[in-house]
Amino acid sequence: MLFCVTSYNVLADAYIRPERYPGVPASVLAPERRRAALVRRIEALAGDVICLQEVEPDTLQALGARLGPRGYEAHYARKGGDRPDGCATFFKRRTFALQEVQTLYYRDGQGADPDSGHVALTLLLERAGRNVAVANTHLKWDPPGTPVADQQGYRQVAELLGQREAGKASCPAWILCGDFNVTPESDVVRMLLQQELDYAHRKRAPVGTCIANRRARMIDYLFYTRALQARPLALSPLDDETPLPSSAEPSDHLAVRAWFRF
């Protein structure tokens, strides 16, 4: 059985600062217009599972109104610490039956530093007697050169892998996806590869998935375990001069997509 999974950071309005997007018309960044463009873009993706990050309540409501009548079920986990956004996962009810929902608020504080409030939303889905767990997350960004022991993103992934370890006996098929805020040569990606996970676009790297600090880089991933096979879908060409958001791409990230099978 083939099924399509998408990961997409939709860019929360609360985080938009116009000076970060030189060359992007103000009309493209206007919240109501951009929200409508996001709904159209996500509807066009037509995935069996759509994992979204930086989703604010107004965007969630607009997506639910459009995707619900098209057979999607939605689950949402808002970040802690009064943050305005969270992770939302939509899945097609005709493709999967929902078995369980788990929300993991990372215990990633250290010393006097509190927990970040970041979250992972995991859905256990079933089709024809086979289960797959899809974890949707947005990792904390750590400045370049941060020692491994001090990286909150690294601690977050280690905790998420612990959740996967606890459930892998009953469900060996896992997909860990989202905005990981790290590039392929990072400690986070290295740890995931060492845990016998792969990411769908690895053989196509380097590819850009985001414009961050006016640089195109890969920070969005679809990691999966050996119980699955992946066929990545091509990404639109992205370089440092590509204006994002744009009239065609309403976020500063691209949607990362792949077909999977058991």
Rosetta blueprint (number, residue, H / E / L):
1 M L
2 L E
3 F E
4 C E
5 V E
6 T E
7 S E
8 Y E
9 N E
10 V L
11 L L
12 A L
13 D H
14 A H
15 Y H
16 I L
17 R L
18 P H
19 E H
20 R H
21 Y L
22 P L
23 G L
24 V L
25 P L
26 A H
27 S H
28 V H
29 L H
30 A L
31 P H
32 E H
33 R H
34 R H
35 R H
36 A H
37 A H
38 L H
39 V H
40 R H
41 R H
42 I H
43 E H
44 A H
45 L H
46 A L
47 G L
48 D L
49 V E
50 I E
51 C E
52 L E
53 Q E
54 E E
55 V E
56 E L
57 P H
58 D H
59 T H
60 L H
61 Q H
62 A H
63 L H
64 G H
65 A H
66 R H
67 L H
68 G H
69 P H
70 R H
71 G L
72 Y E
73 E E
74 A E
75 H E
76 Y E
77 A E
78 R E
79 K L
80 G L
81 G L
82 D L
83 R L
84 P L
85 D L
86 G E
87 C E
88 A E
89 T E
90 F E
91 F E
92 K E
93 R L
94 R L
95 T L
96 F L
97 A E
98 L E
99 Q E
100 E E
101 V E
102 Q E
103 T E
104 L E
105 Y E
106 Y L
107 R L
108 D L
109 G L
110 Q E
111 G L
112 A L
113 D E
114 P L
115 D L
116 S L
117 G L
118 H L
119 V E
120 A E
121 L E
122 T E
123 L E
124 L E
125 L E
126 E E
127 R E
128 A L
129 G L
130 R E
131 N E
132 V E
133 A E
134 V E
135 A E
136 N E
137 T E
138 H E
139 L L
140 K L
141 W L
142 D L
143 P L
144 P L
145 G L
146 T L
147 P L
148 V H
149 A H
150 D H
151 Q L
152 Q H
153 G H
154 Y H
155 R H
156 Q H
157 V H
158 A H
159 E H
160 L H
161 L H
162 G H
163 Q H
164 R H
165 E H
166 A H
167 G H
168 K L
169 A L
170 S L
171 C L
172 P L
173 A L
174 W E
175 I E
176 L E
177 C E
178 G E
179 D E
180 F L
181 N L
182 V L
183 T L
184 P L
185 E L
186 S L
187 D H
188 V H
189 V H
190 R H
191 M H
192 L H
193 L H
194 Q H
195 Q L
196 E L
197 L L
198 D E
199 Y E
200 A L
201 H L
202 R H
203 K H
204 R H
205 A L
206 P L
207 V L
208 G L
209 T L
210 C E
211 I E
212 A E
213 N L
214 R L
215 R E
216 A E
217 R E
218 M L
219 I L
220 D E
221 Y E
222 L E
223 F E
224 Y E
225 T L
226 R L
227 A L
228 L L
229 Q E
230 A E
231 R E
232 P E
233 L L
234 A L
235 L L
236 S L
237 P L
238 L L
239 D L
240 D L
241 E L
242 T L
243 P L
244 L L
245 P L
246 S L
247 S L
248 A L
249 E L
250 P L
251 S L
252 D L
253 H E
254 L L
255 A L
256 V E
257 R E
258 A E
259 W E
260 F E
261 R E
262 F L
